[in-house]
Amino acid sequence: MTRRYFGTDGIRGGANKFPMTAEVAMKVGMAAGLSFQRGHHRHRVVLGKDTRLSGYMIENALVAGFCAAGMDVFLLGPIPTPAVAMLARSLRADIGVMISASHNPYYDNGIKLFGPDGYKLSDEIEMRIEALLDQDVDISLADTDGLGRAKRVDGVHDRYIEFAKRTLPRSMSLAGLRIVVDCANGAAYKVAPAALWELGAEVITINNEPNGFNINEECGSTHPVGLSKKVHEVRADIGIALDGDADRMVIVDENGAVVDGDQIMALIAESWHQSGRLAGGGVVATVMSNLGLERFLGEAGLQLHRTQVGDRYVVEHMRAHGLNVGGEQSGHIVLSDFSTTGDGLVSALQVLACIKRQNKPVSEICKKFEPVPQLMKNVRFSGGEPLETAPVKAAIEDARNRLGKSGRLVIRPSGTEPLIRVMAEGDDQKLVETVVNDIVGVMAEIKTAA
């Protein structure tokens, strides 16, 4: 069955345009509500969102759908995605829902679904829900006396803050650290600064005034330039940049240099391996993670397991093979001892714990390996299947041959935008740049000809 609604991370698109319309959102509530009814208790769903203006529209449409399916809805308001996953378990909900387009601009939005165990849904369950979206499910909806209720839930921020703090040893304090945190005008604008302050740090917060339109706007984990400047300005020890729904983060060291997810995974894996905490003898990352990470882990006797892009696939591999550290170069870090999904705040706390234990500058602690030269370019397309054309296939095959065993080539369509991502890496930087530019050039010619 071809996917019409779900992508690599739930359903995502331009707000008030298919598939992110109120009508589709209501159908998602109905379909997901019917799919997750089990037993004879009052069924419940926890529903969070980030700070986008369109969140109001999507939230109310989902509430209508879930109530029509007979589920009670617990409204959490703006809160990080990992908090929704945590609260789905904590509140014994049948399903958790996050309204967010993650790191995308305000004019996009999305719907992420979690099962009662706090994990994102499998492809199989998503396909089952998708099959119901275009069907008439009226006959299966609740009777008039079985409709669901909706209510706001108080204290959810405090619950999540306490959960995050408990991931550190009780005796650990962040006193003495000056931290700049960039909240991306998103879902963590209240909880992240509060948690860091309660742990004893001196906290300088930026981009914590959401207005519905400024989420991720030249800020957060995808635009850490402002954070770097602020760290330098206030002479902070470290900067932490979250994204719009706070399931990913990147670090900025005391010199303003950005530390990506690969370096963060290397740091945490090494620390946990030395303390005997690392499970499964390795780390799970995606095909986009740098070859330098793989070599670093190999030198430590650890293995790098690679999956397709998407933190959901990382988590599935972690669960199947018993590993407890995984993530993506973009900053999704999954620590399954604590969380069922990427958690920017919890991951940052593990980095801060390493800094406190070693009492060394961030630039020294977080630079675990020298990255192999890597280049990625995006090619926007408006239709068709450019990767299936003969010239593009030939260019890709030629690039693989030229890179040989000393490099890697990854070509993939984005799961969230109409883009094809072309990534190459290898020890020869000029060769990497050449093969990427050659492939992008061929795609551009085809696009122009079309």
C-alpha positions in Angstrom: 0.0 0.0 0.0 1.4 3.4 -1.0 1.6 6.0 1.9 -0.6 9.0 1.3 -0.5 10.5 4.8 2.4 9.2 6.9 6.1 10.0 6.3 9.2 9.2 8.2 8.0 11.0 11.3 4.2 10.9 11.5 2.1 13.1 9.2 3.6 16.5 8.2 2.9 19.3 5.7 1.9 22.9 5.3 -0.7 24.0 7.8 -4.2 24.2 6.5 -3.1 22.3 3.3 -3.5 18.6 2.7 -2.7 16.5 4.6 -2.4 19.0 7.5 -6.0 20.2 7.4 -8.6 20.2 10.2 -10.6 17.6 8.3 -7.6 15.2 8.1 -6.7 15.8 11.7 -10.3 14.9 12.8 -10.1 11.7 10.8 -6.7 10.9 12.3 -8.4 11.3 15.8 -11.2 8.9 14.8 -8.9 6.3 13.1 -6.3 6.3 15.8 -8.9 6.3 18.5 -10.6 3.3 17.1 -7.3 1.5 16.5 -6.2 1.8 20.1 -9.3 0.9 22.0 -8.6 -2.1 24.2 -10.5 -3.5 27.1 -13.5 -1.9 28.8 -12.0 1.0 30.6 -12.4 4.7 29.8 -10.0 5.1 27.0 -7.7 8.2 27.1 -5.3 10.1 24.9 -2.7 12.6 26.0 -2.3 15.4 23.5 0.6 17.9 23.4 1.7 20.5 21.0 4.5 23.0 20.2 4.0 26.8 19.8 2.8 27.1 16.2 -0.3 29.2 15.5 -1.8 26.3 13.6 -1.6 24.1 16.7 -4.9 25.5 17.9 -6.7 24.4 14.7 -5.1 20.9 14.7 -5.6 20.4 18.4 -9.3 21.1 18.3 -9.8 18.9 15.2 -8.0 16.0 16.9 -10.0 16.4 20.0 -13.2 16.2 18.0 -12.1 13.0 16.3 -10.9 11.3 19.5 -14.1 12.3 21.4 -16.1 10.9 18.5 -14.3 7.6 18.9 -15.1 7.5 22.6 -11.7 8.5 24.0 -11.2 11.1 26.8 -8.5 13.7 25.8 -6.0 15.0 28.3 -4.8 18.4 26.9 -1.2 19.1 27.9 -0.6 22.4 26.0 2.9 23.3 24.7 5.3 20.7 25.9 8.2 18.7 24.5 7.6 15.6 22.4 9.5 13.4 24.8 7.2 14.6 27.6 4.2 13.4 25.6 5.9 10.0 25.3 6.6 9.9 29.0 3.2 11.0 30.0 1.5 8.5 27.8 3.1 5.8 30.0 2.8 7.7 33.3 -0.9 8.5 32.8 -1.7 5.0 31.4 -3.0 6.5 28.2 -4.0 4.4 25.3 -2.2 6.7 22.9 -0.1 9.8 22.9 -0.2 12.6 20.3 2.2 15.5 19.6 1.3 18.3 17.3 4.5 19.5 15.8 6.6 19.8 12.7 9.8 19.5 14.8 12.5 21.7 13.2 10.4 23.0 10.3 9.2 26.6 10.0 6.0 27.8 11.7 3.9 27.4 8.5 4.3 23.6 8.6 2.8 21.3 11.2 2.6 17.6 11.9 1.0 14.9 14.0 3.3 12.4 15.8 1.6 9.3 17.4 2.9 7.2 20.3 1.5 3.9 21.6 0.7 3.2 25.2 4.3 2.1 25.8 5.5 5.6 24.8 7.1 4.4 21.5 6.4 5.8 18.1 4.1 3.6 16.0 5.5 0.9 13.8 5.0 1.0 10.0 2.4 -1.7 10.3 0.3 0.2 12.8 0.6 3.5 10.8 -0.5 1.7 7.7 -3.5 0.3 9.6 -4.5 3.8 10.7 -3.9 5.2 7.2 -6.2 2.6 5.7 -9.0 3.9 7.9 -8.5 7.5 7.0 -10.2 7.2 3.6 -13.0 4.9 4.9 -16.4 5.7 6.3 -15.9 4.8 10.0 -19.2 6.3 11.2 -20.7 3.0 12.1 -17.8 2.2 14.5 -17.8 5.5 16.4 -19.1 5.9 19.9 -22.8 6.1 20.8 -24.1 9.4 22.1 -23.6 8.3 25.7 -20.1 7.0 25.0 -18.6 10.1 23.6 -15.2 11.2 25.1 -14.5 14.3 27.2 -11.6 16.7 27.0 -9.9 18.5 29.8 -6.7 20.5 30.4 -4.2 18.8 32.7 -2.3 20.8 35.2 1.2 20.1 36.5 2.6 18.4 33.4 5.6 20.7 33.2 6.5 19.9 36.8 6.2 16.1 36.0 8.5 16.3 33.1 11.1 18.5 34.9 11.3 16.1 37.8 11.6 13.2 35.3 14.5 14.9 33.5 16.3 15.8 36.8 16.0 12.2 38.0 18.1 11.0 35.0 21.1 12.4 36.8 22.6 11.0 40.1 20.8 12.5 43.1 24.1 14.0 44.3 25.0 15.7 41.1 24.7 19.5 40.9 25.3 21.8 37.9 26.5 24.6 40.3 29.4 26.5 38.8 28.3 26.1 35.2 27.1 29.0 33.2 24.7 27.7 30.5 23.0 29.4 27.6 19.9 27.6 26.4 18.3 28.3 23.1 14.6 27.2 23.3 13.9 27.8 19.6 10.7 29.7 20.6 9.3 26.2 20.9 7.8 23.6 23.2 10.6 23.6 25.8 10.6 27.4 26.4 9.4 26.9 30.0 10.7 23.5 31.1 14.3 23.5 29.8 15.5 26.7 31.6 13.6 25.7 34.8 15.2 22.2 34.9 18.7 23.5 34.4 18.2 26.2 37.0 16.7 23.8 39.6 19.9 21.6 39.1 22.0 24.6 40.2 23.3 26.1 37.0 23.4 29.7 36.1 21.1 29.9 33.1 20.9 32.5 30.3 17.8 31.8 28.1 17.3 33.0 24.5 14.5 32.5 22.1 12.0 31.7 24.7 9.2 34.1 23.7 7.0 32.2 21.2 4.4 34.1 19.3 3.0 31.5 17.0 5.2 32.5 14.1 8.8 32.5 15.3 9.4 28.8 16.2 12.8 27.7 14.8 13.2 31.1 13.1 16.9 31.6 12.7 17.3 29.9 16.1 17.4 26.5 17.7 19.4 23.4 16.8 19.2 24.0 13.0 20.4 27.6 13.4 22.9 27.8 16.3 24.7 30.9 15.1 22.9 33.1 17.6 23.6 30.7 20.4 27.3 30.8 19.5 27.4 34.5 19.7 25.6 34.6 23.0 27.9 32.0 24.5 30.9 34.2 23.5 29.1 37.3 24.7 28.4 36.1 28.2 31.5 33.9 28.5 29.3 30.8 29.1 30.8 27.3 29.7 28.3 25.8 27.2 25.4 26.5 25.0 22.4 24.1 24.4 20.2 24.5 21.3 16.9 22.6 21.2 14.6 22.4 18.2 10.9 23.3 18.1 9.6 20.2 19.9 12.8 19.6 21.9 13.4 16.0 20.8 16.8 17.0 19.4 19.7 19.3 20.5 23.2 20.4 19.6 25.9 21.8 21.8 28.0 24.9 21.5 31.3 24.8 23.3 32.9 27.7 25.2 34.5 29.0 22.0 31.2 29.0 20.1 32.0 25.9 18.0 29.0 23.6 17.3 29.1 20.0 18.5 26.7 17.8 16.5 24.9 14.6 17.4 27.7 12.3 16.2 30.1 13.8 18.7 27.5 13.7 21.5 26.8 10.0 20.9 30.5 9.3 20.9 30.9 11.2 24.2 28.0 9.4 25.9 28.9 6.0 24.5 32.5 6.3 25.8 31.4 7.5 29.2 28.8 4.7 29.6 31.2 2.1 28.2 33.8 3.1 30.8 31.3 2.9 33.6 29.9 -0.4 32.5 26.5 1.1 31.6 26.6 0.8 27.8 24.4 -2.1 26.6 24.8 -4.2 23.4 28.5 -3.3 22.7 27.8 -0.4 20.4 25.6 2.5 19.2 22.8 2.8 16.7 22.9 5.7 14.2 21.6 6.3 10.7 23.3 6.2 7.3 23.9 9.9 7.7 26.3 9.7 10.6 29.9 10.4 10.0 32.4 7.7 9.2 34.6 9.2 11.9 32.1 8.1 14.5 32.3 4.6 13.2 36.1 4.6 13.3 36.1 6.1 16.8 33.8 3.4 18.2 35.7 0.7 16.4 38.9 1.7 18.1 37.1 1.4 21.4 36.0 -2.1 20.5 32.4 -0.9 19.9 30.2 -1.3 16.9 28.2 1.3 15.0 24.8 -0.1 13.7 23.3 1.9 10.9 19.6 2.3 10.0 17.6 4.3 7.5 17.0 8.0 8.4 14.5 8.6 11.2 14.8 8.3 14.9 11.9 5.8 14.9 14.1 3.3 13.0 17.0 3.9 15.4 14.7 3.1 18.3 13.3 0.0 16.6 16.9 -1.3 16.1 17.9 -0.5 19.6 14.9 -2.4 21.0 15.5 -5.4 18.7 19.2 -5.7 19.5 19.4 -4.6 23.1 21.3 -1.3 22.7 20.7 1.7 24.9 22.5 4.6 23.1 21.4 5.7 19.6 20.6 8.8 17.6 21.2 11.0 14.6 23.8 13.4 13.5 21.1 16.1 13.6 20.9 15.8 17.3 18.2 13.3 18.0 19.8 11.3 20.8 17.9 8.3 22.2 18.9 7.0 25.6 16.6 4.1 26.2 17.5 3.8 29.9 15.4 6.9 30.3 13.3 7.7 27.2 11.5 5.9 24.4 12.2 8.7 21.9 14.7 11.5 21.3 15.0 13.9 24.2 17.0 17.0 23.9 17.0 18.0 27.5 17.9 14.6 28.9 20.7 14.2 26.4 22.0 17.6 27.3 22.0 16.6 31.0 24.2 13.6 30.2 26.7 15.8 28.4 26.7 18.2 31.4 27.3 15.2 33.7 30.4 14.3 31.8 31.6 18.0 32.0 31.1 18.0 35.8 32.8 14.7 36.3 35.9 15.6 34.2 36.0 19.2 35.1 37.5 20.1 31.7 36.4 22.6 29.0 33.6 21.5 26.7 35.8 21.9 23.7 38.1 19.3 25.1 35.5 16.9 26.3 33.1 17.0 23.4 35.6 16.7 20.5 36.0 12.9 20.5 37.0 12.4 16.9 38.0 14.2 13.7 35.1 14.0 11.3 35.7 12.6 7.9 35.1 15.3 5.2 31.3 15.1 4.5 29.1 17.2 2.2 25.4 17.1 1.8 23.3 19.1 -0.7 19.6 19.2 -1.1 17.9 19.2 -4.5 14.3 20.4 -4.5 11.9 18.8 -6.9 8.2 19.3 -7.7 7.2 16.0 -9.1 8.2 12.8 -10.8 11.0 10.4 -9.7 14.4 12.0 -10.5 16.3 9.1 -8.9 14.8 6.7 -11.4 16.1 8.5 -14.5 19.0 6.9 -16.4 21.4 9.9 -16.2 21.0 10.2 -12.5 21.5 6.4 -12.0 24.6 6.6 -14.1 26.0 9.6 -12.1 25.3 7.8 -8.8 27.0 4.6 -10.0 30.0 6.6 -11.2 30.3 8.4 -7.9 30.2 5.1 -5.9 33.0 3.7 -8.1 35.2 6.8 -7.6 34.7 6.9 -3.8 35.5 3.2 -3.6 35.9 1.6 -0.1 37.4 4.8 1.4 34.1 6.7 1.3 30.3 6.5 1.4 27.5 7.9 -0.8 24.0 8.3 0.5 21.1 9.5 -1.8 17.7 9.7 -0.3 14.4 11.5 -0.7 13.5 13.6 2.4 10.6 12.1 4.4 9.3 15.6 5.4 10.0 17.9 2.4 10.1 17.7 -1.4 13.8 17.3 -1.4 16.4 14.7 -2.4 19.4 14.7 -0.1 22.8 13.9 -1.7 25.5 13.1 0.8 29.0 11.9 0.3 32.0 11.5 2.7 35.5 10.2 2.4 39.1 11.0 3.3 39.6 13.0 0.1 37.6 16.2 0.5 38.0 17.4 -3.1 36.7 14.1 -4.4 33.7 14.3 -2.0 32.9 17.7 -3.3 33.3 16.7 -6.9 31.0 13.6 -6.7 28.2 15.5 -4.8 28.4 18.5 -7.3 28.3 16.1 -10.3 25.2 14.3 -9.0 23.4 17.6 -8.1 24.4 19.0 -11.5 22.8 16.1 -13.4 19.6 16.4 -11.3 19.5 20.1 -12.1 19.8 19.4 -15.8 16.9 17.0 -15.6 14.8 19.4 -13.6 15.5 22.2 -16.2 14.6 19.9 -19.1 11.4 18.9 -17.4 
